[in-house]
Amino acid sequence: MQMQTDLLQEARRQAEICNACRYCEGYCSVFPALHAERAFSEGDLTQLANLCHNCRGCYYACQYTASHEFELNLPQALANVRQDSWEELAFPRAAGKAFQKNGVLIAVATVIGFALLFWAMRALASAGGEGFYAVLSHNAMVAIFLPAFLFPLVSIAVSLRRYWHHVDAAPFRPAHLVAALRQAANMKNLKGGHGDGCNFEDEDRFTHARRAVHQAVMYGFLLCFAATSVATVMHYGFGMHAPYGIFSLPKLLGLSGGVLLVVGCFEMIRLKLRSDRALGAAGAFGGEVAFIGLLGFVGLSGLALYALGQTALLPAALAIHLGAVLAFFLLTPFTKMAHGFYRLAALTADAGRRS
């Protein structure tokens, strides 16, 4: 992997100054890992960058930011390295670079294209099918979505393998993954150094808003995934075929997950619009907002599908929702969604370093 030399050099310069100062030692997982090193390789900087959650507390506490001659901006330096690492580690690499630089256009074009595709595929509807299956047969859905689901898993697995070797992580241990999952589950690194929250919105304001919306998105997505998984077990394991009633487990999980997903995504966009873009990765704002908007639209179109399931608008609603879902699956390895997997890998590697 060949990352941009200028980004690495700037991140290394700032990391060396931070290593000498150590004022922010207890702020998050980045600083204990940073202070454990004396020199920083490309892999070290990539690991530090993916440990960083961009809470920005260190920037607002730092005495060496502009107009000091050191002009430190560690959140931005690490964000640039992190963004570059996602592009370089992506599989295939060209797709990662394309989406990160043209996020909004690609997301919109993909959703529209797949929506039109599914509209045309009404010809594959099964005779006598009920509900969604009167529009698109169950077998057709499986034939389309199974490869689309497996592709991002393979792509992300290749990317994480590349990451693990690139940062020269310690041998994997299940206990390290468990420790990482605990941190990820409660968003420990978004609590701030003293547990008061982060400064993402305003330098003088400590809030847990960003942590809360991240949790809403994460748990909303997991509930939606659980709804699909439960429906799959009911279909193949117990012969209980859709459509399901409003008080069935798939519907209850899907509705609650969809609401959390929509609220979390659109609140996250609001927070991003209020934040200082100079503390994030240069040029990444459009790609990040595109991903969050796409994920929120998946949840919103799913809720609309529930509401319109017994009306003449069902075919259009299903085409739009399935188009959005398919676009989301195919673009997941090349969007901000991948950051969750990299962060988990970084936390796992950090647990190995500390053991």
DRENROVO-247890 format. One record per residue (C-alpha): residue in three letters; x, y, z; residue number from 1. Coordinates in steps of 0.001 Angstrom, whole numbers, plus 500000, padded with zeros to 6 digits. Example, Ala and Ser with C-alpha at 12.3 -4.5 7.8 and 13.67 -1.06 7.14 Angstrom:
+------+--------+--------+--------+------+
: resn :      x :      y :      z : resi :
+------+--------+--------+--------+------+
:  ala : 512300 : 495500 : 507800 :    1 :
:  ser : 513670 : 498940 : 507140 :    2 :
+------+--------+--------+--------+------+
END
This chain:
+------+--------+--------+--------+------+
: resn :      x :      y :      z : resi :
+------+--------+--------+--------+------+
:  met : 500000 : 500000 : 500000 :    1 :
:  gln : 501340 : 503420 : 499052 :    2 :
:  met : 499709 : 506242 : 500999 :    3 :
:  gln : 500195 : 509922 : 500291 :    4 :
:  thr : 503607 : 510897 : 501614 :    5 :
:  asp : 502697 : 514480 : 502470 :    6 :
:  leu : 499761 : 513378 : 504652 :    7 :
:  leu : 501968 : 510909 : 506505 :    8 :
:  gln : 504761 : 513420 : 506992 :    9 :
:  glu : 502378 : 515990 : 508468 :   10 :
:  ala : 500749 : 513429 : 510750 :   11 :
:  arg : 504179 : 512226 : 511878 :   12 :
:  arg : 505311 : 515803 : 512628 :   13 :
:  gln : 502272 : 516469 : 514759 :   14 :
:  ala : 502409 : 513078 : 516506 :   15 :
:  glu : 506026 : 513732 : 517523 :   16 :
:  ile : 505101 : 517085 : 519040 :   17 :
:  cys : 502143 : 515531 : 520881 :   18 :
:  asn : 504424 : 512775 : 522119 :   19 :
:  ala : 506706 : 515373 : 523663 :   20 :
:  cys : 503861 : 517375 : 525244 :   21 :
:  arg : 501572 : 514611 : 526618 :   22 :
:  tyr : 498960 : 517064 : 527906 :   23 :
:  cys : 496146 : 515009 : 526322 :   24 :
:  glu : 497315 : 511623 : 527611 :   25 :
:  gly : 493962 : 510615 : 529109 :   26 :
:  tyr : 491681 : 511973 : 526399 :   27 :
:  cys : 491028 : 508804 : 524366 :   28 :
:  ser : 492631 : 505606 : 523095 :   29 :
:  val : 494828 : 507523 : 520639 :   30 :
:  phe : 497166 : 509113 : 523161 :   31 :
:  pro : 498225 : 506068 : 525219 :   32 :
:  ala : 498974 : 504316 : 521912 :   33 :
:  leu : 500800 : 507395 : 520596 :   34 :
:  his : 502879 : 507760 : 523756 :   35 :
:  ala : 503905 : 504101 : 523602 :   36 :
:  glu : 505960 : 504865 : 520469 :   37 :
:  arg : 509165 : 506808 : 519943 :   38 :
:  ala : 509106 : 506773 : 516150 :   39 :
:  phe : 506076 : 506430 : 513886 :   40 :
:  ser : 505986 : 504161 : 510875 :   41 :
:  glu : 503297 : 504366 : 508205 :   42 :
:  gly : 501491 : 501497 : 509904 :   43 :
:  asp : 501693 : 503213 : 513319 :   44 :
:  leu : 500119 : 506374 : 511916 :   45 :
:  thr : 497361 : 504382 : 510178 :   46 :
:  gln : 496565 : 502612 : 513447 :   47 :
:  leu : 496469 : 505904 : 515391 :   48 :
:  ala : 494262 : 507447 : 512707 :   49 :
:  asn : 491715 : 504642 : 512926 :   50 :
:  leu : 491698 : 504761 : 516714 :   51 :
:  cys : 490721 : 508444 : 516493 :   52 :
:  his : 486973 : 509139 : 516669 :   53 :
:  asn : 487424 : 512822 : 515739 :   54 :
:  cys : 485871 : 514101 : 518980 :   55 :
:  arg : 488157 : 517169 : 518682 :   56 :
:  gly : 488673 : 517630 : 522411 :   57 :
:  cys : 492447 : 517505 : 522002 :   58 :
:  tyr : 492378 : 520296 : 519427 :   59 :
:  tyr : 490420 : 522688 : 521616 :   60 :
:  ala : 492627 : 521894 : 524629 :   61 :
:  cys : 495891 : 522300 : 522700 :   62 :
:  gln : 498156 : 525320 : 523234 :   63 :
:  tyr : 500016 : 524700 : 519966 :   64 :
:  thr : 497221 : 525241 : 517438 :   65 :
:  ala : 497309 : 528220 : 515066 :   66 :
:  ser : 498441 : 530938 : 515559 :   67 :
:  his : 501293 : 529130 : 517326 :   68 :
:  glu : 504158 : 528329 : 514986 :   69 :
:  phe : 503574 : 524569 : 515418 :   70 :
:  glu : 500039 : 524964 : 513975 :   71 :
:  leu : 498843 : 521622 : 515338 :   72 :
:  asn : 495559 : 520211 : 514092 :   73 :
:  leu : 495825 : 516565 : 515080 :   74 :
:  pro : 492144 : 515709 : 514387 :   75 :
:  gln : 492513 : 516847 : 510775 :   76 :
:  ala : 495946 : 515232 : 510318 :   77 :
:  leu : 494657 : 511873 : 511532 :   78 :
:  ala : 491407 : 512251 : 509577 :   79 :
:  asn : 493391 : 512762 : 506369 :   80 :
:  val : 495509 : 509664 : 507024 :   81 :
:  arg : 492404 : 507697 : 507993 :   82 :
:  gln : 490567 : 508699 : 504822 :   83 :
:  asp : 493561 : 507867 : 502680 :   84 :
:  ser : 493931 : 504478 : 504363 :   85 :
:  trp : 490284 : 503610 : 503624 :   86 :
:  glu : 490834 : 504421 : 499954 :   87 :
:  glu : 494112 : 502505 : 499689 :   88 :
:  leu : 492926 : 499455 : 501630 :   89 :
:  ala : 489571 : 499178 : 499828 :   90 :
:  phe : 488957 : 496175 : 497612 :   91 :
:  pro : 488776 : 496957 : 494772 :   92 :
:  arg : 490838 : 500080 : 495421 :   93 :
:  ala : 489516 : 502090 : 492460 :   94 :
:  ala : 485949 : 501896 : 493778 :   95 :
:  gly : 487016 : 503266 : 497155 :   96 :
:  lys : 488733 : 506240 : 495599 :   97 :
:  ala : 485783 : 506950 : 493287 :   98 :
:  phe : 483117 : 506984 : 495982 :   99 :
:  gln : 485108 : 508994 : 498511 :  100 :
:  lys : 485612 : 511767 : 495984 :  101 :
:  asn : 482127 : 511753 : 494387 :  102 :
:  gly : 479916 : 510468 : 497159 :  103 :
:  val : 476759 : 512465 : 496606 :  104 :
:  leu : 476573 : 511943 : 492847 :  105 :
:  ile : 477295 : 508228 : 493014 :  106 :
:  ala : 474817 : 507609 : 495843 :  107 :
:  val : 472013 : 509490 : 494093 :  108 :
:  ala : 472697 : 507928 : 490690 :  109 :
:  thr : 472892 : 504439 : 492180 :  110 :
:  val : 469643 : 504742 : 494107 :  111 :
:  ile : 467793 : 506062 : 491043 :  112 :
:  gly : 469320 : 503427 : 488767 :  113 :
:  phe : 468451 : 500511 : 491014 :  114 :
:  ala : 464966 : 501868 : 491678 :  115 :
:  leu : 464329 : 501907 : 487928 :  116 :
:  leu : 465822 : 498428 : 487654 :  117 :
:  phe : 463451 : 497021 : 490233 :  118 :
:  trp : 460518 : 498810 : 488669 :  119 :
:  ala : 461293 : 497031 : 485395 :  120 :
:  met : 461672 : 493706 : 487178 :  121 :
:  arg : 458033 : 493539 : 488098 :  122 :
:  ala : 457874 : 491063 : 485227 :  123 :
:  leu : 459503 : 488558 : 487594 :  124 :
:  ala : 456573 : 488714 : 490013 :  125 :
:  ser : 455336 : 485268 : 491035 :  126 :
:  ala : 451803 : 484310 : 490135 :  127 :
:  gly : 449593 : 484516 : 493178 :  128 :
:  gly : 452240 : 486057 : 495409 :  129 :
:  glu : 451155 : 488086 : 498430 :  130 :
:  gly : 452329 : 491470 : 499614 :  131 :
:  phe : 455858 : 492259 : 498422 :  132 :
:  tyr : 456041 : 488949 : 496552 :  133 :
:  ala : 453182 : 490026 : 494299 :  134 :
:  val : 455603 : 492662 : 492980 :  135 :
:  leu : 458861 : 490699 : 492980 :  136 :
:  ser : 459063 : 486966 : 493621 :  137 :
:  his : 460886 : 485609 : 496653 :  138 :
:  asn : 463324 : 483632 : 494500 :  139 :
:  ala : 464134 : 486738 : 492463 :  140 :
:  met : 464862 : 488693 : 495644 :  141 :
:  val : 467184 : 485967 : 496912 :  142 :
:  ala : 468961 : 485701 : 493557 :  143 :
:  ile : 469639 : 489452 : 493536 :  144 :
:  phe : 470351 : 490190 : 497187 :  145 :
:  leu : 472387 : 487160 : 498218 :  146 :
:  pro : 475339 : 488065 : 495952 :  147 :
:  ala : 474887 : 491737 : 496864 :  148 :
:  phe : 475104 : 490793 : 500555 :  149 :
:  leu : 478096 : 488487 : 500145 :  150 :
:  phe : 480112 : 490929 : 498032 :  151 :
:  pro : 480623 : 493560 : 500784 :  152 :
:  leu : 481501 : 490825 : 503294 :  153 :
:  val : 484257 : 489533 : 501017 :  154 :
:  ser : 485426 : 493044 : 500164 :  155 :
:  ile : 485584 : 494156 : 503799 :  156 :
:  ala : 487307 : 490920 : 504834 :  157 :
:  val : 490052 : 491554 : 502256 :  158 :
:  ser : 490371 : 495170 : 503397 :  159 :
:  leu : 490648 : 494238 : 507082 :  160 :
:  arg : 493262 : 491616 : 506295 :  161 :
:  arg : 495239 : 494290 : 504481 :  162 :
:  tyr : 494798 : 496618 : 507460 :  163 :
:  trp : 495953 : 494023 : 509985 :  164 :
:  his : 499174 : 493367 : 508079 :  165 :
:  his : 499745 : 497035 : 507325 :  166 :
:  val : 499668 : 498107 : 510984 :  167 :
:  asp : 501720 : 495036 : 511993 :  168 :
:  ala : 499207 : 494122 : 514693 :  169 :
:  ala : 499876 : 491472 : 517316 :  170 :
:  pro : 498475 : 487985 : 516621 :  171 :
:  phe : 494697 : 487978 : 516858 :  172 :
:  arg : 493145 : 486760 : 520097 :  173 :
:  pro : 489379 : 486416 : 520757 :  174 :
:  ala : 489812 : 488207 : 524099 :  175 :
:  his : 491132 : 491267 : 522269 :  176 :
:  leu : 488050 : 491324 : 520023 :  177 :
:  val : 485763 : 491033 : 523063 :  178 :
:  ala : 487494 : 494030 : 524658 :  179 :
:  ala : 487100 : 495997 : 521415 :  180 :
:  leu : 483414 : 495106 : 521150 :  181 :
:  arg : 482821 : 496389 : 524681 :  182 :
:  gln : 484343 : 499736 : 523782 :  183 :
:  ala : 482410 : 499923 : 520527 :  184 :
:  ala : 479091 : 498988 : 522166 :  185 :
:  asn : 479070 : 502006 : 524485 :  186 :
:  met : 481102 : 504334 : 522235 :  187 :
:  lys : 483685 : 504799 : 524979 :  188 :
:  asn : 485937 : 507031 : 522902 :  189 :
:  leu : 483115 : 509508 : 522262 :  190 :
:  lys : 482665 : 510185 : 525972 :  191 :
:  gly : 485641 : 512536 : 526050 :  192 :
:  gly : 488656 : 512446 : 528322 :  193 :
:  his : 486688 : 513168 : 531474 :  194 :
:  gly : 483401 : 511568 : 530508 :  195 :
:  asp : 481709 : 514920 : 529787 :  196 :
:  gly : 481241 : 514278 : 526071 :  197 :
:  cys : 483069 : 515629 : 523042 :  198 :
:  asn : 483476 : 519032 : 521413 :  199 :
:  phe : 482340 : 518113 : 517933 :  200 :
:  glu : 479691 : 520859 : 517760 :  201 :
:  asp : 481387 : 523694 : 519625 :  202 :
:  glu : 484780 : 524149 : 521269 :  203 :
:  asp : 483287 : 525340 : 524570 :  204 :
:  arg : 480424 : 522856 : 524677 :  205 :
:  phe : 480800 : 519293 : 525902 :  206 :
:  thr : 477904 : 517107 : 524775 :  207 :
:  his : 477045 : 513445 : 524310 :  208 :
:  ala : 474900 : 514252 : 521268 :  209 :
:  arg : 477318 : 512723 : 518753 :  210 :
:  arg : 477713 : 509604 : 520879 :  211 :
:  ala : 473925 : 509292 : 521174 :  212 :
:  val : 473295 : 509558 : 517424 :  213 :
:  his : 476081 : 507065 : 516693 :  214 :
:  gln : 474404 : 504639 : 519077 :  215 :
:  ala : 471019 : 505277 : 517461 :  216 :
:  val : 472447 : 504511 : 514017 :  217 :
:  met : 474372 : 501449 : 515174 :  218 :
:  tyr : 471561 : 499872 : 517171 :  219 :
:  gly : 468974 : 500887 : 514573 :  220 :
:  phe : 470987 : 499115 : 511887 :  221 :
:  leu : 471443 : 496035 : 514085 :  222 :
:  leu : 467704 : 495880 : 514798 :  223 :
:  cys : 466934 : 496074 : 511070 :  224 :
:  phe : 469462 : 493344 : 510401 :  225 :
:  ala : 467913 : 491277 : 513199 :  226 :
:  ala : 464471 : 491747 : 511605 :  227 :
:  thr : 465742 : 490361 : 508299 :  228 :
:  ser : 467533 : 487497 : 510051 :  229 :
:  val : 464461 : 486524 : 512081 :  230 :
:  ala : 462273 : 486639 : 508967 :  231 :
:  thr : 464765 : 484385 : 507167 :  232 :
:  val : 464665 : 481829 : 510002 :  233 :
:  met : 460865 : 481979 : 510092 :  234 :
:  his : 460676 : 481483 : 506316 :  235 :
:  tyr : 463164 : 478630 : 505907 :  236 :
:  gly : 463119 : 477082 : 509374 :  237 :
:  phe : 459438 : 477168 : 510263 :  238 :
:  gly : 457692 : 477617 : 506932 :  239 :
:  met : 456180 : 480923 : 508102 :  240 :
:  his : 456158 : 483073 : 504977 :  241 :
:  ala : 455744 : 486827 : 504616 :  242 :
:  pro : 453816 : 489058 : 504763 :  243 :
:  tyr : 453905 : 489210 : 508575 :  244 :
:  gly : 451513 : 490994 : 510906 :  245 :
:  ile : 452293 : 494312 : 512534 :  246 :
:  phe : 452921 : 492657 : 515907 :  247 :
:  ser : 455185 : 489932 : 514525 :  248 :
:  leu : 458820 : 489889 : 515623 :  249 :
:  pro : 460238 : 490903 : 512202 :  250 :
:  lys : 457885 : 493898 : 512011 :  251 :
:  leu : 458537 : 495023 : 515611 :  252 :
:  leu : 462311 : 494787 : 515148 :  253 :
:  gly : 462166 : 496454 : 511742 :  254 :
:  leu : 459947 : 499341 : 512820 :  255 :
:  ser : 461964 : 500171 : 515940 :  256 :
:  gly : 465232 : 499817 : 514036 :  257 :
:  gly : 463975 : 501947 : 511148 :  258 :
:  val : 462928 : 504778 : 513447 :  259 :
:  leu : 466286 : 504753 : 515256 :  260 :
:  leu : 468120 : 504661 : 511941 :  261 :
:  val : 466231 : 507597 : 510447 :  262 :
:  val : 466448 : 509777 : 513555 :  263 :
:  gly : 470128 : 508953 : 514091 :  264 :
:  cys : 471173 : 509575 : 510485 :  265 :
:  phe : 469421 : 512877 : 510028 :  266 :
:  glu : 470554 : 514146 : 513424 :  267 :
:  met : 474110 : 513142 : 512516 :  268 :
:  ile : 473876 : 515195 : 509322 :  269 :
:  arg : 472647 : 518157 : 511368 :  270 :
:  leu : 475622 : 517844 : 513724 :  271 :
:  lys : 478034 : 517609 : 510790 :  272 :
:  leu : 476604 : 520763 : 509244 :  273 :
:  arg : 477218 : 522604 : 512529 :  274 :
:  ser : 480749 : 521318 : 513005 :  275 :
:  asp : 484027 : 522879 : 511882 :  276 :
:  arg : 485004 : 521194 : 508596 :  277 :
:  ala : 488619 : 522331 : 509052 :  278 :
:  leu : 488998 : 519640 : 511748 :  279 :
:  gly : 488012 : 516780 : 509441 :  280 :
:  ala : 489465 : 515167 : 506346 :  281 :
:  ala : 489881 : 517590 : 503457 :  282 :
:  gly : 487395 : 516887 : 500698 :  283 :
:  ala : 485630 : 514036 : 502526 :  284 :
:  phe : 482549 : 515943 : 503668 :  285 :
:  gly : 480462 : 515166 : 500572 :  286 :
:  gly : 481191 : 511434 : 500691 :  287 :
:  glu : 480394 : 511239 : 504395 :  288 :
:  val : 477085 : 513075 : 504076 :  289 :
:  ala : 476183 : 510950 : 501047 :  290 :
:  phe : 476648 : 507752 : 503012 :  291 :
:  ile : 474715 : 508973 : 506028 :  292 :
:  gly : 471936 : 510239 : 503771 :  293 :
:  leu : 471801 : 506912 : 501903 :  294 :
:  leu : 471608 : 504927 : 505141 :  295 :
:  gly : 468902 : 507234 : 506501 :  296 :
:  phe : 466992 : 506920 : 503224 :  297 :
:  val : 467104 : 503114 : 503491 :  298 :
:  gly : 465416 : 503394 : 506890 :  299 :
:  leu : 462939 : 506022 : 505733 :  300 :
:  ser : 461934 : 504139 : 502574 :  301 :
:  gly : 461518 : 500992 : 504662 :  302 :
:  leu : 459129 : 502760 : 507031 :  303 :
:  ala : 457250 : 504184 : 504032 :  304 :
:  leu : 456969 : 500674 : 502640 :  305 :
:  tyr : 455320 : 499500 : 505847 :  306 :
:  ala : 452840 : 502376 : 505632 :  307 :
:  leu : 452056 : 501850 : 501927 :  308 :
:  gly : 452024 : 498059 : 501951 :  309 :
:  gln : 448274 : 497785 : 501398 :  310 :
:  thr : 447929 : 500549 : 498819 :  311 :
:  ala : 448384 : 500957 : 495073 :  312 :
:  leu : 451720 : 502680 : 495777 :  313 :
:  leu : 453294 : 499406 : 496958 :  314 :
:  pro : 455165 : 498646 : 493685 :  315 :
:  ala : 456762 : 502091 : 493541 :  316 :
:  ala : 457618 : 502078 : 497257 :  317 :
:  leu : 459141 : 498599 : 497011 :  318 :
:  ala : 461220 : 499525 : 493949 :  319 :
:  ile : 462621 : 502604 : 495671 :  320 :
:  his : 463353 : 500804 : 498944 :  321 :
:  leu : 464980 : 497761 : 497360 :  322 :
:  gly : 466994 : 500015 : 495075 :  323 :
:  ala : 468279 : 501928 : 498100 :  324 :
:  val : 469070 : 498721 : 500004 :  325 :
:  leu : 470957 : 497226 : 497066 :  326 :
:  ala : 472896 : 500451 : 496562 :  327 :
:  phe : 473755 : 500494 : 500263 :  328 :
:  phe : 475033 : 496904 : 500200 :  329 :
:  leu : 477171 : 497379 : 497098 :  330 :
:  leu : 478641 : 500693 : 498284 :  331 :
:  thr : 479229 : 499698 : 501936 :  332 :
:  pro : 482936 : 498768 : 501509 :  333 :
:  phe : 483645 : 502147 : 499887 :  334 :
:  thr : 481666 : 504477 : 502162 :  335 :
:  lys : 481883 : 505775 : 505704 :  336 :
:  met : 480091 : 502560 : 506719 :  337 :
:  ala : 483459 : 500822 : 506454 :  338 :
:  his : 484797 : 502999 : 509277 :  339 :
:  gly : 482996 : 500855 : 511838 :  340 :
:  phe : 484927 : 497783 : 510736 :  341 :
:  tyr : 488256 : 499622 : 510661 :  342 :
:  arg : 487628 : 501140 : 514088 :  343 :
:  leu : 486813 : 497707 : 515492 :  344 :
:  ala : 490006 : 496326 : 513955 :  345 :
:  ala : 491990 : 499249 : 515402 :  346 :
:  leu : 490483 : 498728 : 518864 :  347 :
:  thr : 491237 : 495001 : 518639 :  348 :
:  ala : 494841 : 495682 : 517642 :  349 :
:  asp : 495139 : 498217 : 520471 :  350 :
:  ala : 493865 : 495653 : 522964 :  351 :
:  gly : 496582 : 493331 : 521697 :  352 :
:  arg : 499202 : 496044 : 522178 :  353 :
:  arg : 498111 : 496583 : 525790 :  354 :
:  ser : 497959 : 492892 : 526711 :  355 :
+------+--------+--------+--------+------+
END
